[in-house]
Amino acid sequence: MDRTWTTYSDTKHDGPSSAAQVQLKRKVQLLLLSNEVVGRCRRLGATTNLHTPTRSRTKLINPSRDTRASEATTRNRSRSLSSSGRVSGDPDRHHRAMAAAAPTVTKSPPALVPPAGPTPGGSLPLSSIDKTAAVRVSVDFIQVFPSSSSESAAASVAAMREGFAKALVHYYPVSGRIAEPVPGEPEIDCTGEGVWFVEAEASCSLEEARNLERPLCIPKEELLPRPPPEVRVEDTVLLAQITKFTCGGFAVGICFSHLVFDGQGAAQFLKTVGEMARGLPEPSLKPIWARDAIPNPPKPPLGPPPSFTAFNFEKSVVEISLDSIKHVKDQVASETNQKCSTFDVVTAMMFKCRTLAIDFAPDTDVRLGFAASTRHLLNNVLPSVDGYYGNCVYPGGLTKTSQEVKDASLVEIVTAIREAKNVISTQFLDWMSGGAKENHYNVSLDYGTLVVTDWSHVGFNEVDYGFGEPSYVFTLNDDVNIVPSVVYLKPPKPKQGIRLVLQCVEPQHSKVFGEELQKLA
C-alpha cells in the first residue's frame, strides 16, 4: 500500500540581515555542537519544529496526514478538529474540544534557588574548548513525565527545588553568573546567587496536550523558564521550570548555557539534582571543574565570515525501527567483518536519501557534519574525566561528490562515516597541541551541507527527580533555517528505535526524500 510522506511546514523566513548574522553564526555553531553524545565517537547536529508520527506499518514509521496548522495558528484558532479533521457533532464534546484546543499555563514569578550551604566565591576560567566550541548560547529542551507518583504535586515540586539547592553546593559554579571582563574571554563569577526556578500549572492533562507532541498546542515559551526582564538569560548558567498538568504529570523545561556545559555535562548535573531530590546524601559522581587544566592552543585562522541563505525547510518526524537498523548492521558485518553503531547506520541513511532526493549535479560537493565526544582523549589532561561537565566535543564530517554518494551502497557510506570518526582523535590532539592549520569549527552554510546530532544517548532520558524517568525528551532550539539538519531522539516510551526530527529538505524535494527513506526500511 502506498504511504504518504507528510511534513509540517513553517512559514519561510526572510534572509538574515547583517545585524543578525553574528547571532545566526552562533546558532549554527550550536547546531553542530550543542548536544554531546556519550561514547567513543557518537555525534551531534541540530533541531527543528516537528510533525507527529502515527502508527507503524513497516520498519519505517512515517507521519500520517495531519490537518493541524502551525503552532502559532494552533494557539489562535477558535475551534477544535477531531482526528478526522471534522468538528464533532456532539455540542458538549465540541465545547470540551474547544477548551482542550487552547490550554493555558499559569506561571509563578521566577524565583532564585540558592545553594543549600556555603559555596566558594571568586572567578573561574572556562576552558579553551568551552570558548571555542560553544559560544554564548543557550540550549532549551523539555522532559515529559507522565503521572506515576503517589506523592502530591506540591511535594514533588518541593523535593525538586530542594534537589537543585543541594546539588548547587557540589556544582557551585552553576549558581554563579557568566561574566566577560575582557571581550572574548568569558568566565564564571561565583556569586552563589542560585538558579532561576519557575513553577507553572497547565489547565489540561498531558493527553489533552497531545503529550507535547509537535506541533505544540501550548506555546513553547509557556513551557520554558526565563529570568525576570532585568536579567539577561545569556548571563545565567541554568534555569528550570516545572509545569504541572491536571493528570498529575509534569513537563520540566531546562535552559542551560552551552558555554558551561555540553549535553553530557548538563545531564550529569540534572542527574545529581534528581539524586538530591530523592534523598541521596552525596552525588554518585563527584563533579570536576578543572577547566584550566585543558591547554589553550593558538587559534587557527577563522577565515572569511560565512554567507547566509534562509531556506524554506519542511519539518517532519519519522521513526526508524530497531529491525531496520539491525538489518543494515548485519549487512555491514557480513561485508566488512566489522561492527558499526546505530548512529553510523542512521546517518548513512540520511546522507544517501537526502543526496538522492535533491539530485545535485554529479560533481557537486555534498558535506556531512557531526561532532564527537573527546572525553576519552583527556585522560592525561584532567584529574579525572569522570565527573567533568565542561565541553568535550570536536567537529567531524566528510565531503563527497553527489555522484559518489548516489552510487555508494549503505555499507560503503557507513564505512566512510566510520573512517571520518576515526580521524577525529588525531585532529583533536593536533588542535590541542597547537598544530591545527585550519579551524574545524567553521561550518559551510549551504544546501549541500547536512548536520546531524544524536540526543538519544546524552543522558537527559535517564534523569529522575523523584517521579520517575521521563517518557520523552525533545529539544526546542528550532529557529535556525540556514543549515539542513537532523536530530536523533529516543521515541516516547514504550516505543523502541530512533525518532528523527527532520529539517533538511525544501518542499520540492520532500516527497522523493520520503520515498527514498521508505526504500531503505
C-alpha positions as CSV (number, residue, x, y, z in Angstrom):
1,M,0.0,0.0,0.0
2,D,1.2,3.5,-0.9
3,R,2.1,5.6,2.1
4,T,2.1,9.4,2.4
5,W,5.1,11.4,3.3
6,T,3.7,14.4,5.2
7,T,5.5,17.4,6.6
8,Y,4.8,20.2,8.9
9,S,6.0,23.4,7.3
10,D,6.8,26.7,8.9
11,T,6.4,30.0,7.1
12,K,9.5,30.8,5.1
13,H,11.7,33.4,6.8
14,D,13.4,36.2,5.1
15,G,17.2,36.1,4.9
16,P,19.1,37.4,7.9
17,S,20.0,41.0,8.0
18,S,23.7,41.9,8.5
19,A,22.8,42.9,12.1
20,A,21.5,39.4,12.7
21,Q,24.5,37.5,11.2
22,V,26.6,37.2,14.4
23,Q,23.7,35.7,16.3
24,L,22.9,33.3,13.4
25,K,26.5,32.2,13.3
26,R,26.3,31.4,17.0
27,K,23.2,29.4,16.4
28,V,24.8,27.5,13.6
29,Q,27.7,26.6,15.9
30,L,25.1,25.5,18.4
31,L,23.6,23.3,15.7
32,L,26.9,21.4,15.3
33,L,28.0,21.3,18.9
34,S,25.1,21.8,21.2
35,N,24.3,18.2,22.1
36,E,27.1,15.9,23.4
37,V,26.8,12.2,22.9
38,V,28.1,9.5,25.3
39,G,30.5,7.0,23.8
40,R,33.8,7.0,22.0
41,C,32.7,8.7,18.8
42,R,29.0,9.3,18.7
43,R,27.9,12.5,17.0
44,L,25.8,15.7,17.0
45,G,23.9,18.3,14.9
46,A,20.6,20.3,15.0
47,T,16.9,20.6,16.0
48,T,13.6,21.6,14.4
49,N,9.8,22.1,14.7
50,L,8.1,18.8,14.4
51,H,5.3,16.9,12.9
52,T,3.8,14.0,14.8
53,P,4.2,10.4,13.5
54,T,1.5,7.8,14.0
55,R,1.3,4.0,14.0
56,S,4.0,1.9,12.3
57,R,3.1,-0.1,9.2
58,T,6.5,-1.4,8.4
59,K,10.0,-0.9,9.7
60,L,10.0,2.8,8.8
61,I,7.3,4.8,10.6
62,N,6.1,7.8,8.6
63,P,3.9,10.7,9.7
64,S,0.3,10.4,8.6
65,R,-1.6,13.3,7.2
66,D,-2.3,15.9,9.8
67,T,-4.7,18.8,9.2
68,R,-3.5,20.8,12.2
69,A,-2.0,24.2,11.5
70,S,1.3,25.6,12.7
71,E,1.9,26.2,16.4
72,A,1.1,29.9,16.0
73,T,-2.2,29.1,14.3
74,T,-3.0,26.5,16.8
75,R,-2.7,29.0,19.6
76,N,-5.1,31.3,18.0
77,R,-7.7,29.1,16.4
78,S,-11.3,29.2,17.8
79,R,-12.4,25.6,17.2
80,S,-11.0,22.1,17.6
81,L,-10.7,19.5,14.9
82,S,-11.2,15.8,15.6
83,S,-8.7,13.3,14.3
84,S,-10.7,13.1,11.0
85,G,-10.4,16.8,10.6
86,R,-14.2,17.4,11.2
87,V,-15.8,19.1,14.2
88,S,-17.6,16.7,16.4
89,G,-21.4,16.7,16.2
90,D,-21.9,16.5,20.0
91,P,-22.2,20.1,21.3
92,D,-20.8,19.2,24.7
93,R,-18.0,17.3,23.2
94,H,-17.3,20.1,20.8
95,H,-17.2,22.5,23.8
96,R,-14.8,20.3,25.6
97,A,-12.7,20.0,22.5
98,M,-12.6,23.8,22.1
99,A,-11.4,24.1,25.7
100,A,-8.8,21.4,25.2
101,A,-7.5,23.1,22.0
102,A,-6.4,26.2,23.8
103,P,-4.9,25.1,27.1
104,T,-3.4,27.8,29.3
105,V,-0.4,27.8,31.5
106,T,-0.2,29.9,34.7
107,K,3.4,30.7,35.7
108,S,4.7,31.9,39.1
109,P,7.2,34.7,39.0
110,P,10.8,33.3,38.6
111,A,12.5,32.8,42.0
112,L,16.1,32.1,42.8
113,V,17.0,28.8,44.3
114,P,20.4,29.4,46.1
115,P,22.8,26.6,47.2
116,A,21.7,24.9,50.4
117,G,25.0,25.6,52.0
118,P,28.1,27.9,51.8
119,T,30.0,27.9,48.5
120,P,33.3,29.5,47.4
121,G,33.4,32.9,45.7
122,G,35.8,34.3,43.2
123,S,36.1,33.8,39.4
124,L,36.7,30.6,37.5
125,P,38.1,30.4,34.0
126,L,36.4,28.5,31.2
127,S,38.4,26.1,29.0
128,S,39.6,26.7,25.5
129,I,37.1,24.1,24.3
130,D,34.3,25.9,26.1
131,K,35.2,29.2,24.5
132,T,35.9,27.8,21.0
133,A,33.2,25.3,20.6
134,A,30.2,26.6,22.4
135,V,29.9,30.3,22.1
136,R,27.5,32.2,24.3
137,V,24.2,30.5,23.5
138,S,21.5,28.7,25.5
139,V,20.1,25.2,24.9
140,D,16.4,24.6,25.5
141,F,14.7,21.2,26.0
142,I,11.7,19.6,27.6
143,Q,11.4,16.4,29.7
144,V,7.9,14.9,29.8
145,F,6.9,12.9,32.9
146,P,3.6,11.0,33.0
147,S,1.8,10.7,36.3
148,S,3.5,7.9,38.2
149,S,3.8,9.0,41.8
150,S,1.5,8.8,44.8
151,E,3.2,11.9,46.2
152,S,1.3,15.1,45.9
153,A,2.4,17.5,43.1
154,A,3.3,20.1,45.7
155,A,5.6,17.7,47.5
156,S,7.2,16.6,44.2
157,V,7.9,20.3,43.3
158,A,9.3,21.0,46.7
159,A,11.6,18.0,46.5
160,M,12.8,19.1,43.1
161,R,13.5,22.6,44.4
162,E,15.5,21.1,47.3
163,G,17.3,18.9,44.9
164,F,18.6,21.9,43.0
165,A,19.6,23.7,46.2
166,K,21.6,20.7,47.4
167,A,23.1,20.0,44.0
168,L,24.4,23.5,43.8
169,V,26.6,23.0,46.8
170,H,28.5,20.5,44.8
171,Y,28.2,22.3,41.5
172,Y,28.7,25.8,42.9
173,P,29.8,27.4,39.6
174,V,26.3,26.7,38.3
175,S,24.9,29.1,41.0
176,G,27.1,31.9,39.6
177,R,26.9,34.1,36.6
178,I,28.7,34.4,33.3
179,A,30.9,37.5,33.1
180,E,33.1,38.9,30.4
181,P,35.6,41.4,31.9
182,V,37.8,41.1,28.9
183,P,36.0,40.9,25.5
184,G,36.1,37.3,24.1
185,E,37.2,35.9,27.5
186,P,34.1,34.8,29.4
187,E,34.4,33.4,32.9
188,I,32.2,32.3,35.8
189,D,31.7,34.8,38.6
190,C,30.9,32.6,41.6
191,T,28.3,34.8,43.1
192,G,26.3,32.0,44.7
193,E,23.0,33.6,43.7
194,G,21.5,30.3,42.5
195,V,19.4,29.2,39.6
196,W,16.1,30.7,38.4
197,F,13.2,28.3,39.1
198,V,9.7,28.7,37.8
199,E,6.6,26.8,38.9
200,A,3.7,26.6,36.5
201,E,0.3,24.9,36.1
202,A,-1.4,23.8,32.9
203,S,-5.2,23.8,32.5
204,C,-5.2,20.4,30.8
205,S,-3.9,16.9,31.1
206,L,-0.8,15.7,29.2
207,E,-3.1,13.7,27.0
208,E,-5.2,16.7,26.2
209,A,-2.0,18.5,25.3
210,R,-1.2,15.5,23.0
211,N,1.7,14.5,25.3
212,L,3.5,17.6,24.0
213,E,4.0,16.1,20.6
214,R,4.7,18.7,17.9
215,P,3.2,20.9,16.7
216,L,2.8,22.0,20.3
217,C,-0.7,23.1,21.4
218,I,1.0,25.0,24.2
219,P,3.4,27.8,23.1
220,K,6.9,26.7,23.8
221,E,7.5,30.0,25.7
222,E,5.0,28.8,28.3
223,L,6.9,25.6,28.9
224,L,10.4,27.2,29.2
225,P,11.9,29.1,32.1
226,R,13.1,32.7,31.6
227,P,14.5,35.1,34.2
228,P,13.0,38.4,35.2
229,P,13.1,41.1,32.4
230,E,16.0,42.9,34.0
231,V,18.2,39.7,33.9
232,R,19.9,38.6,30.7
233,V,19.4,34.9,30.0
234,E,22.9,34.9,28.4
235,D,24.4,35.6,31.8
236,T,22.8,32.7,33.5
237,V,24.2,29.2,33.7
238,L,21.0,27.2,34.0
239,L,17.2,27.8,34.5
240,A,14.4,25.3,35.2
241,Q,10.6,25.3,35.1
242,I,8.3,22.6,36.2
243,T,4.8,22.6,34.8
244,K,2.1,20.6,36.5
245,F,-0.7,19.0,34.4
246,T,-4.2,18.1,35.7
247,C,-3.4,14.4,35.2
248,G,-0.6,14.6,37.7
249,G,2.1,14.6,35.0
250,F,4.9,17.1,34.6
251,A,6.9,18.9,32.0
252,V,10.3,20.1,33.0
253,G,11.8,22.8,30.9
254,I,15.5,23.4,31.1
255,C,17.6,26.2,29.6
256,F,21.4,25.8,30.1
257,S,24.4,27.7,28.9
258,H,26.5,25.8,26.3
259,L,29.4,27.9,27.4
260,V,29.5,26.0,30.8
261,F,28.1,22.5,29.9
262,D,28.0,20.2,26.9
263,G,25.0,17.9,26.8
264,Q,26.6,15.1,28.8
265,G,27.7,17.6,31.4
266,A,24.3,19.2,31.8
267,A,22.7,15.7,32.1
268,Q,25.3,14.9,34.8
269,F,24.2,17.9,36.8
270,L,20.5,17.2,36.4
271,K,21.0,13.6,37.5
272,T,22.6,14.9,40.6
273,V,19.6,17.2,41.2
274,G,17.5,14.1,40.9
275,E,19.6,12.2,43.4
276,M,19.4,15.0,45.9
277,A,15.7,15.3,45.4
278,R,15.3,11.6,46.1
279,G,17.3,11.9,49.3
280,L,20.7,10.7,48.5
281,P,23.4,12.3,50.8
282,E,26.1,12.7,48.1
283,P,26.2,12.7,44.3
284,S,27.0,9.3,42.8
285,L,29.5,11.1,40.6
286,K,31.8,13.8,42.1
287,P,31.8,16.9,39.8
288,I,35.1,18.2,38.5
289,W,35.6,21.8,37.2
290,A,39.3,21.8,36.1
291,R,38.7,24.0,33.1
292,D,42.2,25.5,33.4
293,A,43.8,22.0,33.0
294,I,42.9,21.9,29.3
295,P,45.6,23.5,27.1
296,N,44.9,26.8,25.4
297,P,46.4,26.3,21.9
298,P,46.8,29.1,19.4
299,K,43.6,29.7,17.5
300,P,43.8,28.8,13.8
301,P,42.6,31.4,11.3
302,L,38.8,31.9,11.4
303,G,38.6,32.5,7.7
304,P,36.1,34.8,6.0
305,P,32.6,35.1,7.6
306,P,30.1,32.7,6.1
307,S,27.3,33.9,3.8
308,F,23.7,33.2,4.7
309,T,20.7,31.8,2.9
310,A,17.4,31.3,4.6
311,F,15.8,28.0,3.4
312,N,12.2,27.0,3.4
313,F,12.7,23.7,5.1
314,E,9.9,21.3,5.6
315,K,9.8,19.9,9.1
316,S,8.8,16.4,9.9
317,V,9.3,13.4,12.1
318,V,9.9,9.8,11.2
319,E,10.8,6.8,13.3
320,I,13.2,4.0,12.2
321,S,12.7,0.6,13.8
322,L,15.3,-1.4,15.5
323,D,14.8,-4.1,12.9
324,S,15.6,-1.7,10.1
325,I,18.8,-0.7,11.8
326,K,19.8,-4.2,12.7
327,H,19.3,-5.2,9.0
328,V,22.0,-2.7,7.9
329,K,24.3,-3.6,10.8
330,D,24.1,-7.2,9.7
331,Q,25.0,-6.2,6.1
332,V,28.0,-4.2,7.4
333,A,29.2,-7.1,9.5
334,S,28.8,-9.5,6.6
335,E,30.6,-7.4,4.0
336,T,33.3,-5.8,6.2
337,N,33.6,-8.2,9.2
338,Q,33.3,-5.1,11.4
339,K,30.7,-3.8,13.7
340,C,29.0,-0.4,13.4
341,S,26.8,1.8,15.6
342,T,23.2,2.9,15.3
343,F,24.5,6.4,14.6
344,D,26.5,5.1,11.6
345,V,23.6,3.4,10.1
346,V,21.0,6.1,10.6
347,T,23.4,8.8,9.4
348,A,24.3,6.8,6.3
349,M,20.6,6.5,5.5
350,M,20.1,10.3,5.9
351,F,23.1,11.2,3.8
352,K,22.2,8.9,0.9
353,C,18.5,9.6,0.9
354,R,18.9,13.3,1.0
355,T,21.5,13.4,-1.7
356,L,19.3,11.2,-4.0
357,A,16.3,13.4,-3.3
358,I,17.9,16.7,-4.1
359,D,19.8,15.3,-7.1
360,F,22.7,17.7,-7.2
361,A,24.9,17.9,-10.3
362,P,27.2,14.9,-10.3
363,D,30.4,16.8,-9.4
364,T,28.8,18.9,-6.6
365,D,30.3,18.5,-3.2
366,V,28.0,17.3,-0.5
367,R,29.0,17.5,3.1
368,L,28.1,15.7,6.3
369,G,28.8,17.3,9.7
370,F,28.7,15.9,13.2
371,A,30.6,16.2,16.4
372,A,32.3,13.7,18.6
373,S,32.9,13.3,22.3
374,T,36.6,13.8,23.2
375,R,36.4,12.9,26.9
376,H,38.4,9.7,26.4
377,L,41.2,11.8,24.9
378,L,41.5,14.0,28.1
379,N,42.5,11.2,30.5
380,N,46.1,12.6,30.7
381,V,44.9,16.2,31.0
382,L,42.1,16.2,33.5
383,P,42.4,14.9,37.1
384,S,39.6,12.6,36.0
385,V,37.3,12.6,33.0
386,D,34.6,11.1,35.2
387,G,32.6,14.0,36.7
388,Y,34.0,16.6,34.3
389,Y,31.0,18.6,33.0
390,G,32.6,21.1,30.6
391,N,32.6,20.9,26.8
392,C,34.3,17.9,25.4
393,V,33.4,17.9,21.7
394,Y,35.2,18.3,18.4
395,P,33.6,18.6,14.9
396,G,34.0,16.0,12.3
397,G,32.5,15.0,9.0
398,L,33.2,14.1,5.4
399,T,32.9,15.6,1.9
400,K,32.0,13.6,-1.2
401,T,30.7,14.4,-4.7
402,S,27.0,13.9,-5.2
403,Q,27.6,11.1,-7.7
404,E,29.8,9.3,-5.2
405,V,27.1,9.3,-2.6
406,K,24.4,8.3,-5.1
407,D,26.5,5.4,-6.4
408,A,27.7,4.1,-3.0
409,S,25.9,1.4,-1.0
410,L,24.8,2.0,2.5
411,V,27.7,-0.3,3.7
412,E,30.2,1.9,1.8
413,I,28.7,5.1,3.3
414,V,28.8,3.6,6.8
415,T,32.5,2.7,6.2
416,A,33.2,6.3,5.1
417,I,31.5,7.7,8.3
418,R,33.5,5.3,10.5
419,E,36.7,6.5,8.8
420,A,35.7,10.1,9.4
421,K,35.1,9.3,13.1
422,N,38.5,7.7,13.4
423,V,40.2,10.8,12.1
424,I,38.7,13.0,14.8
425,S,41.0,11.7,17.6
426,T,44.1,12.8,15.6
427,Q,42.6,16.1,14.6
428,F,41.6,16.9,18.2
429,L,45.0,16.1,19.6
430,D,46.6,18.1,16.8
431,W,44.3,21.0,17.7
432,M,45.2,20.7,21.5
433,S,48.9,20.8,20.7
434,G,48.5,23.9,18.6
435,G,49.3,22.2,15.3
436,A,45.9,22.7,13.6
437,K,46.2,24.6,10.3
438,E,42.5,25.2,9.9
439,N,39.5,25.9,12.0
440,H,37.4,22.8,12.0
441,Y,34.7,24.6,13.9
442,N,33.7,26.5,10.8
443,V,30.6,25.2,9.1
444,S,29.7,25.5,5.4
445,L,26.3,27.2,5.3
446,D,24.7,26.0,2.1
447,Y,22.1,23.4,0.9
448,G,24.9,20.9,0.2
449,T,25.6,20.5,3.9
450,L,23.8,18.1,6.3
451,V,24.4,18.5,10.0
452,V,23.2,15.6,12.3
453,T,23.1,15.3,16.1
454,D,22.4,12.4,18.3
455,W,20.4,13.2,21.5
456,S,19.5,9.6,22.1
457,H,22.5,8.9,24.4
458,V,23.2,12.2,26.0
459,G,21.6,11.3,29.4
460,F,18.5,13.5,29.7
461,N,16.2,10.5,29.4
462,E,17.7,8.9,32.5
463,V,17.1,11.8,34.9
464,D,14.8,11.1,37.8
465,Y,13.7,14.0,40.0
466,G,11.7,11.7,42.2
467,F,8.7,11.0,39.9
468,G,10.4,8.5,37.6
469,E,12.3,8.9,34.4
470,P,10.8,11.0,31.5
471,S,8.8,9.3,28.9
472,Y,10.1,11.6,26.2
473,V,12.8,14.3,25.8
474,F,12.9,16.8,23.0
475,T,14.9,19.9,22.0
476,L,13.4,23.4,21.3
477,N,16.3,25.2,19.6
478,D,14.4,25.1,16.3
479,D,14.6,28.6,14.9
480,V,17.6,28.1,12.7
481,N,16.7,27.8,9.0
482,I,20.1,28.2,7.3
483,V,21.6,24.8,7.7
484,P,19.9,21.5,6.8
485,S,19.8,19.4,9.9
486,V,18.5,16.2,11.6
487,V,18.3,15.4,15.3
488,Y,18.1,11.8,16.6
489,L,15.9,11.3,19.7
490,K,14.6,8.4,21.7
491,P,10.9,8.0,20.8
492,P,8.3,8.3,23.5
493,K,8.1,5.3,25.8
494,P,7.4,2.4,25.3
495,K,8.4,2.7,21.6
496,Q,11.8,1.5,20.5
497,G,14.1,2.6,17.7
498,I,15.1,6.1,16.7
499,R,13.0,9.2,16.2
500,L,14.3,11.5,13.5
501,V,13.4,15.2,13.6
502,L,14.0,16.4,10.1
503,Q,14.6,19.9,8.9
504,C,16.8,19.2,5.9
505,V,14.9,19.5,2.6
506,E,12.8,22.1,0.9
507,P,9.3,21.3,-0.3
508,Q,10.3,20.4,-3.9
509,H,12.5,17.6,-2.5
510,S,10.3,16.3,0.4
511,K,8.3,13.7,-1.5
512,V,11.3,12.0,-3.1
513,F,13.2,12.2,0.2
514,G,10.4,10.3,2.0
515,E,10.2,7.7,-0.8
516,E,14.0,7.1,-0.6
517,L,13.8,6.6,3.1
518,Q,10.9,4.1,2.7
519,K,13.1,2.1,0.3
520,L,15.7,1.6,3.0
521,A,13.2,0.4,5.6
